[in-house]
Every structure is written in structure tokens, then in C-alpha cells.
């Protein structure tokens, strides 16, 4: 079964902006992923709630190599549910506002100032917006 995936390669996400995503988590998924970065091998923010482990994993990838994981055990997602997420892109960190108001922070390890790449897997998006 092919994996649902949406990719954008020429996005204008810059420091100080927010990415707002709305959609439905796929019914039959054990995890979903939101990747923001330069390209598929250089990811500044890998946001990955894992239902099978009941944890949210954040990481970054540099030249195709994963770096150290940050794990947050605040799981407020369930397969088959509608979600709204806001990712705020700051100078030194990303702030991900979860549907229940909890925030997950992850450092901007590469000190990126512009992120053209977005990949979303495991969610059927109904909207996304840059603010």
C-alpha cells in the first residue's frame, strides 16, 4: 500500500513565520511525520509522533545522517482524528503548538534562516498556511 505523502520543494518559510497545518491523521497509521528543511536529506525539524511508542520524536538530519533524538512523552494524537498544528520558526528553535495547547520546542541546530522543503506523511491535509 503506498504511503500518503505530500512534498513541497519551493516554500517560502522564513525565520519569524509560522506554518499552520490542518488535517486528519490516517486511520491505519502507527505514526505521522512533518519534515521541514532544505531538501529530503537536510531536515531542520523532523516531527514524528509515534503511536506504537506513545512518544513524540523530534530530530534533525544533516547530509542524510540523523542527529540526536529529542523525545517528548506528551502524546495527544490518535489515528483517525482531526488535528491542527502550528510550527513557529524562530532564530534558535522551532515551537510546535499541539492541538491541546502543549508546546514542543526543538533547536534550530543548523541555524537555518529559510526552509524551502516540507514533507508530510500519515496525514490527509485539508489546509496549510504560512503566516
trRosetta pair geometry for C-beta under 8 A, 3 or more apart (Angstrom, degrees):
i j d omega theta_ij theta_ji phi_ij phi_ji
3 121 5.9 4 157 -154 117 114
3 122 7.7 -32 -169 -60 98 66
4 26 6.2 162 25 -67 138 137
4 121 6.5 142 88 -151 67 58
4 122 6.6 147 67 -66 103 19
4 123 7.5 -149 108 54 127 29
4 124 6.5 -57 179 -77 159 72
5 119 6.6 -12 -169 -168 98 95
5 120 7.2 159 -153 82 49 50
5 121 4.9 -11 -102 -97 80 87
6 118 7.8 -12 111 116 89 95
6 119 7.1 165 84 -150 51 47
6 120 4.8 -2 53 53 99 97
6 121 7.9 -171 22 -71 62 47
6 125 6.1 -56 14 10 160 129
7 40 7.9 -23 -133 -73 136 105
7 117 7.5 -20 -166 -162 90 83
7 118 7.0 165 -151 88 45 57
7 119 4.8 -5 -104 -103 82 83
8 11 4.8 71 122 -50 123 108
8 116 8.0 -130 123 160 84 61
8 117 7.0 164 87 -148 63 38
8 118 4.5 12 47 50 103 99
8 119 7.8 -160 25 -68 61 47
9 39 7.5 28 -136 -115 93 75
9 116 6.3 20 166 139 46 103
9 117 5.8 0 -123 -104 50 78
10 116 5.6 -20 -124 -170 29 111
11 115 6.9 -14 85 109 111 71
11 116 5.2 150 48 -160 66 43
11 117 6.9 -170 25 -47 109 10
11 118 5.4 49 -19 -9 156 111
11 130 7.2 157 -175 -63 101 138
12 114 7.7 -43 -152 -154 51 101
12 116 7.4 13 -76 -109 35 71
12 130 6.7 134 76 127 80 173
13 17 5.6 -150 -154 82 64 133
13 19 6.0 -17 -113 -61 131 113
13 36 6.8 -68 84 -155 160 121
13 89 5.9 111 164 -11 105 161
13 114 7.1 135 82 -162 57 52
13 115 4.5 -32 79 65 113 93
13 116 7.4 -172 32 -79 84 26
13 118 7.5 101 -15 -57 139 111
13 130 6.0 -138 -91 -122 75 124
14 17 5.3 86 59 -5 62 123
14 89 7.2 165 110 96 22 135
14 113 6.6 7 -153 156 79 70
14 114 5.3 -18 -103 -103 76 74
14 115 7.8 -176 -79 21 31 70
15 89 5.8 -120 -114 125 39 96
15 90 6.6 47 -156 -166 85 22
15 91 5.5 53 -156 -79 134 57
15 113 5.3 -50 -21 -149 116 66
15 114 7.8 -69 -15 -63 77 50
16 89 7.1 -33 23 85 24 81
16 90 7.2 69 -75 -114 42 51
16 91 8.0 30 -52 -46 76 75
17 88 7.7 -170 105 -146 33 57
17 89 5.5 4 64 46 72 112
17 130 5.7 3 173 -174 130 94
17 131 6.2 159 -163 81 76 48
18 86 5.4 -2 -179 -174 122 100
18 87 6.6 157 -159 80 66 45
18 88 4.6 -29 -100 -98 93 69
18 89 7.0 -176 -90 10 37 76
18 130 7.4 156 81 -156 47 49
18 131 4.6 -10 57 58 95 103
19 36 7.2 -176 9 -92 158 136
19 86 7.2 157 79 -157 48 50
19 87 4.5 -7 56 57 99 100
19 89 7.2 59 -10 -27 96 108
19 118 7.3 172 -146 -107 154 137
19 128 6.7 -3 -176 -173 89 104
19 129 7.5 158 -156 80 47 44
19 130 5.9 -22 -101 -101 66 68
19 131 8.0 -168 -74 20 21 76
20 84 7.2 -8 -172 -170 91 90
20 85 7.4 169 -152 87 47 50
20 86 5.1 -14 -102 -104 76 80
20 127 7.7 -7 112 116 94 98
20 128 6.6 166 86 -153 56 53
20 129 4.6 -10 56 57 106 92
20 130 7.9 -171 18 -79 77 21
20 131 6.4 47 -15 -11 113 113
21 34 7.0 -137 -9 -111 167 140
21 83 7.7 11 109 107 94 96
21 84 7.2 165 88 -153 55 44
21 85 4.8 -4 58 57 101 95
21 86 7.8 -175 22 -80 69 35
21 87 7.5 32 -3 -3 108 101
21 120 7.1 161 -139 -103 144 144
21 123 7.4 55 160 121 127 156
21 125 6.4 -78 -160 -124 94 107
21 127 7.6 169 -152 93 37 58
21 128 4.9 -5 -104 -106 68 94
22 82 7.5 5 -174 -177 85 93
22 83 7.2 -174 -144 93 47 53
22 84 5.1 -9 -101 -103 83 77
22 85 8.0 -178 -75 23 40 63
22 125 7.0 96 78 -159 51 69
22 126 5.1 -55 108 62 98 97
22 127 4.6 19 46 52 111 90
22 128 7.3 -165 24 -73 66 52
23 82 7.3 -162 113 -146 25 63
23 83 6.4 -12 65 56 64 84
23 120 7.8 114 15 163 163 147
23 123 4.4 91 102 164 139 106
23 124 5.4 -180 -172 87 109 46
23 125 4.1 -71 -79 -108 133 39
23 126 5.1 166 -98 2 59 75
23 127 7.6 -166 -58 32 75 49
24 80 7.2 -11 178 -164 100 30
24 81 7.1 -165 -148 103 70 23
24 82 5.3 -40 -95 -95 77 61
24 83 7.4 141 -108 13 26 77
24 123 6.8 154 75 -160 35 71
24 124 5.0 -9 57 56 90 100
24 126 7.2 66 -13 -30 84 108
25 29 6.5 -119 171 52 87 126
25 32 5.8 -117 -132 -33 95 145
25 77 6.2 118 -61 -177 159 109
25 78 7.1 162 66 93 145 38
25 79 5.4 -126 121 -130 114 40
25 80 6.3 -40 82 5 88 21
25 81 5.6 16 31 51 111 66
25 83 6.1 58 -34 -10 97 122
25 122 6.6 -1 -151 145 75 89
25 123 5.6 -42 -99 -104 50 78
26 29 4.2 86 75 -20 106 117
26 32 7.2 146 20 -84 93 111
26 79 6.6 -38 94 -151 52 93
26 80 7.6 -20 136 -67 23 51
26 122 5.3 -112 18 -166 114 57
26 123 6.8 -126 -21 -87 80 26
26 124 6.5 107 -74 -22 76 91
27 79 5.5 86 -155 156 29 106
27 80 4.3 48 -107 -80 73 96
28 79 7.0 124 -33 -171 11 142
29 32 5.9 59 133 -63 150 83
29 51 7.4 118 112 10 71 130
29 79 5.6 172 53 -115 74 111
29 122 4.4 118 -155 -147 161 103
30 50 6.9 13 141 -160 82 69
30 51 5.2 -130 -165 55 51 101
30 52 4.5 15 -176 -31 117 111
30 79 7.9 -27 -84 -66 28 129
31 48 6.0 19 176 -178 123 85
31 49 6.2 -179 -147 95 73 54
31 50 4.4 -16 -99 -109 118 61
31 51 6.1 -152 -72 10 56 77
31 52 6.9 -62 -46 13 97 95
31 122 6.2 -95 107 -98 49 168
32 48 7.4 -166 89 -140 40 52
32 49 6.0 10 47 55 81 94
32 77 7.6 -114 29 162 116 155
32 120 7.7 5 175 -174 104 76
32 121 6.2 -175 -156 95 64 63
32 122 3.0 -151 -110 93 79 128
32 123 5.1 71 -159 -40 144 90
33 46 6.8 -27 -157 -167 103 81
33 47 6.9 140 -158 77 49 57
33 48 4.9 -1 -105 -102 80 86
33 119 7.2 -6 115 111 107 94
33 120 7.1 174 91 -149 63 37
33 121 4.5 15 49 49 101 101
33 122 6.1 98 13 16 67 118
34 45 7.5 -11 109 117 89 101
34 46 7.9 157 82 -157 50 36
34 47 4.4 -9 58 58 97 110
34 48 7.9 -156 29 -65 59 52
34 85 7.3 -142 -33 97 163 156
34 87 7.1 -161 132 -49 143 144
34 118 7.6 -23 -168 -162 80 87
34 119 7.6 162 -155 85 36 55
34 120 5.5 0 -107 -107 72 78
34 123 7.8 2 -67 13 93 137
35 40 7.7 56 122 -126 152 57
35 43 4.9 -62 -162 -132 106 126
35 45 7.1 168 -149 91 41 60
35 46 5.3 -2 -107 -108 84 69
35 47 7.6 -163 -72 24 38 69
35 117 7.3 -31 120 126 96 101
35 118 7.0 152 84 -156 63 39
35 119 4.3 2 53 54 110 98
35 120 7.8 -156 26 -68 69 39
36 43 7.0 102 69 -160 37 76
36 44 5.6 -50 102 59 85 97
36 45 4.5 15 47 51 103 100
36 87 6.8 178 -32 137 149 156
36 89 7.5 -131 150 -90 156 119
36 94 7.5 145 56 -108 139 147
36 115 4.9 29 169 166 97 150
36 117 6.9 144 -160 88 39 69
36 118 5.8 -5 -103 -102 69 71
37 40 7.8 131 73 -89 127 14
37 42 5.1 177 165 109 124 62
37 43 3.8 -109 -44 -117 147 38
37 44 4.7 162 -102 0 73 73
37 45 7.2 -169 -58 31 80 55
37 60 7.9 136 -95 -149 119 80
37 61 7.2 -35 -94 56 163 92
37 112 7.6 -152 -140 -70 55 166
37 115 6.0 -60 -108 -147 7 103
37 117 5.0 -28 73 69 65 117
38 42 4.1 -10 47 91 111 123
38 44 7.5 97 -20 -32 74 97
38 112 7.1 -148 -55 -118 93 133
38 115 7.0 -95 -66 -133 45 61
38 116 6.7 39 -144 39 43 92
38 117 5.9 28 110 8 14 123
39 42 5.4 51 47 36 77 95
39 116 7.9 6 -64 75 64 101
39 117 5.3 166 -90 -57 27 155
40 43 7.5 -5 -165 -57 29 99
40 117 7.0 -139 -50 -175 49 148
40 119 6.8 60 -103 -38 83 149
41 61 6.5 -119 -179 129 40 119
41 63 6.2 1 149 -162 111 20
41 64 4.2 -28 -152 -66 109 75
42 61 6.4 -145 -121 98 21 83
42 62 6.3 38 -126 -127 76 41
42 63 6.7 33 -83 -51 90 37
42 110 7.5 70 -179 -84 100 167
42 117 8.0 110 75 35 80 146
43 46 5.0 56 134 -57 140 94
43 59 7.7 49 98 102 121 78
43 60 5.8 -167 97 -153 76 53
43 61 4.1 47 34 34 99 101
43 117 7.8 -96 -102 95 67 125
44 60 5.8 -13 -155 -128 26 110
44 94 7.4 132 129 -45 101 129
44 108 6.2 2 -175 -142 117 72
44 109 7.1 -176 -149 42 68 80
44 110 5.6 -102 -108 34 91 117
44 112 4.9 -75 -92 11 145 143
44 115 5.9 -98 24 -102 138 125
45 58 6.7 -34 -157 -158 78 102
45 60 6.8 -26 -78 -90 29 83
45 87 7.0 157 105 -160 160 136
45 94 4.7 31 -89 -18 143 168
45 96 7.9 157 -178 -56 139 117
45 106 5.8 121 -123 87 97 137
46 57 7.5 -22 113 117 99 89
46 58 6.4 145 77 -159 63 47
46 59 4.4 -22 58 63 120 79
46 60 6.4 -180 3 -85 95 29
46 61 6.4 69 -40 -18 131 100
46 66 8.0 -48 21 -127 159 96
47 56 7.2 -15 -168 -175 76 104
47 58 5.7 -5 -102 -105 59 85
47 87 7.3 -131 -28 -95 153 127
47 96 5.8 132 -118 -93 142 159
47 104 7.6 128 -131 87 107 140
47 106 7.7 -150 -84 -1 86 152
48 56 7.0 144 79 -165 47 57
48 57 4.5 -27 74 67 105 93
48 58 7.2 168 24 -82 79 36
48 59 7.4 -11 13 15 123 98
49 55 7.7 -173 -146 102 54 36
49 56 4.7 -29 -95 -105 71 80
49 57 7.7 171 -84 21 21 66
49 75 6.5 122 -152 -130 108 87
49 77 4.9 57 151 39 164 145
50 53 4.3 20 109 36 123 103
50 54 7.5 -52 94 2 76 18
50 55 5.6 -1 54 62 102 75
50 56 7.5 169 14 -97 71 28
50 57 6.1 31 -12 -2 116 109
51 54 7.0 25 -163 -75 35 51
51 75 7.6 124 -110 -163 53 137
51 77 7.2 -104 -78 98 93 98
51 78 7.4 88 -114 -131 124 44
51 79 6.3 -22 -64 -35 164 98
53 57 8.0 35 76 -36 141 112
54 73 6.9 31 128 -152 86 82
54 75 5.0 -107 -167 -9 66 159
55 71 5.2 -12 178 -165 130 104
55 72 6.9 141 -169 70 75 41
55 73 5.5 -43 -112 -102 81 61
55 75 6.6 -75 -75 -61 18 113
56 71 7.2 144 76 -159 51 52
56 72 4.5 -22 63 64 105 96
56 73 7.7 -161 20 -80 77 15
56 74 6.7 -30 10 63 124 69
56 75 6.5 171 -35 -90 87 69
56 104 6.1 -95 112 -94 145 157
57 69 5.4 -38 -157 -157 102 117
57 70 7.3 135 -161 72 51 51
57 71 5.6 -21 -102 -101 68 74
58 69 7.2 131 70 -162 44 63
58 70 4.5 -22 65 64 97 104
58 71 7.9 -171 24 -77 70 29
58 72 7.2 34 -5 -3 106 108
58 94 8.0 -167 -158 71 138 124
58 96 7.8 -170 -90 3 131 140
58 104 6.4 165 -41 151 137 126
58 106 4.2 -121 152 -92 149 141
59 66 5.7 0 160 -160 140 99
59 67 6.1 167 -172 61 88 75
59 68 7.3 -160 -129 96 90 29
59 69 4.9 -41 -80 -104 109 63
59 70 6.9 176 -74 18 54 73
60 66 7.8 139 84 -153 39 55
60 67 4.9 0 68 31 84 126
60 106 7.8 157 -46 159 98 119
60 109 4.9 -149 31 33 166 134
60 110 6.8 -174 -179 -22 144 100
61 64 6.6 2 170 -131 111 11
61 65 6.5 160 -159 74 72 32
61 66 5.4 -37 -101 -94 84 53
61 67 6.9 -157 -89 -4 31 83
62 65 5.8 -31 68 62 71 87
62 67 6.3 55 2 -49 105 111
62 109 7.8 -97 -56 109 120 125
62 110 6.8 161 -98 -81 107 116
66 69 7.7 7 163 -58 118 82
67 109 6.6 -162 72 144 170 175
70 106 5.7 180 51 -115 150 94
72 104 5.1 -132 5 -120 169 113
74 98 7.2 -157 121 2 116 165
74 102 5.1 -144 153 162 148 161
74 104 7.3 -164 57 -73 120 99
76 98 5.4 105 49 156 131 134
76 99 6.0 -155 119 57 123 93
76 100 4.5 -120 -156 0 159 127
76 102 6.5 153 -15 26 140 128
77 81 6.9 -169 -162 58 61 124
77 83 6.5 -3 -119 -88 99 139
77 98 7.8 -110 -48 -155 91 112
77 99 7.6 115 -85 16 73 122
78 81 4.8 73 67 -11 86 128
83 99 5.2 -106 -144 -57 77 130
83 123 7.2 -75 48 -130 121 127
84 99 5.6 110 50 -105 71 86
85 96 6.4 -14 -171 -168 108 92
85 97 6.8 156 -161 75 54 63
85 98 6.8 -15 -114 -116 85 39
85 99 7.1 -57 -73 -51 64 74
86 96 7.4 160 83 -154 49 45
86 97 4.3 4 56 44 98 113
87 94 5.9 -15 -169 -171 95 109
87 95 7.3 155 -156 79 45 47
87 96 5.2 -12 -103 -102 76 76
87 97 7.9 -151 -70 19 32 71
88 94 6.9 152 76 -161 53 54
88 95 4.4 -6 53 56 106 99
88 96 7.9 -159 21 -72 69 32
88 97 7.3 54 -12 -17 103 101
89 94 6.1 -15 -105 -109 55 80
89 108 7.6 85 -163 -89 73 127
89 115 6.7 -139 -127 12 151 128
90 93 5.2 6 63 61 114 64
90 94 7.0 -177 25 -87 80 28
90 95 6.6 49 -10 -8 117 100
90 108 7.0 -144 80 -25 65 130
91 108 6.9 -144 134 39 30 149
92 107 6.5 -40 161 -146 74 79
92 108 5.5 -152 -167 35 22 106
92 111 7.7 -14 -108 -108 59 74
93 105 5.3 6 170 -171 139 98
93 106 6.3 152 -161 78 86 36
93 107 5.2 -58 -102 -112 82 40
93 108 5.6 -130 -77 -13 21 84
94 105 7.1 156 80 -155 54 50
94 106 4.8 -11 55 61 102 91
94 107 7.8 15 15 86 76 4
94 108 6.4 119 -32 -68 77 81
95 103 5.4 -14 -170 -168 95 121
95 104 7.6 151 -158 76 46 45
95 105 5.5 -18 -102 -101 70 76
96 103 6.6 147 73 -158 48 63
96 104 4.5 -14 58 58 106 95
96 105 7.8 -169 20 -77 73 28
96 106 7.3 26 -8 4 109 107
97 101 7.1 -25 -170 -142 94 31
97 102 7.8 152 -156 82 51 38
97 103 5.4 -28 -98 -99 61 84
98 101 6.9 -32 72 43 78 20
98 102 4.6 -5 42 64 125 86
98 103 7.0 -160 4 -84 83 30
98 104 6.8 72 -41 -11 107 98
108 111 6.0 95 123 -94 102 31
108 112 6.0 -123 -173 36 108 78
112 115 5.8 68 138 -68 141 87
115 118 7.7 85 135 -61 106 78
118 128 7.8 156 147 158 160 161
120 123 5.5 -63 167 54 113 108
120 125 6.0 69 96 -47 158 122
125 128 5.8 -23 -169 -34 137 104
